[in-house]
Amino acid sequence: MSHPITMGERIWCPSCKDYVQLIRIQRAAKLADVNRRTIYRYIEDNKVYAVKVVGKTYRVCCSCLLKQNTDD
């Protein structure tokens, strides 16, 4: 796993091809109005870009999440 490219507080998302904000799983689930398990499924299926930060903790690309949520 390569290290993410940062620009200030934003991270380069290879899916969106832009610098984006990463959010916690709990906030992502609330924003998309889905269960936390659904967010983990999106990550497993590579439907959203995510960065593993500590142990089992992830941060999810907000832009990918919003795109995914509108595609469903």
C-alpha positions, 0 to 999 in steps of 0.5 A: 500500500502506497502512502497518500499524497497530501496537500494541506488537509486534503488527500489525493484520491486516484478515483476522483483525480483530485485532492479531497477530504477524507471522513471517518466511517461513522460520518460517512454512514450518516452522510450517505444515510446507510449502515456502517457495514455498507461503507465497509462493503464499499471499501471492500468492493473498491467503490470508494477510495479509503485510507487505513490510518491506524489498526483497523481505522479507515478514512473514506473519500467524501467525493467517492462516497457521494458519487457512489450514493447517487449511483445506487 
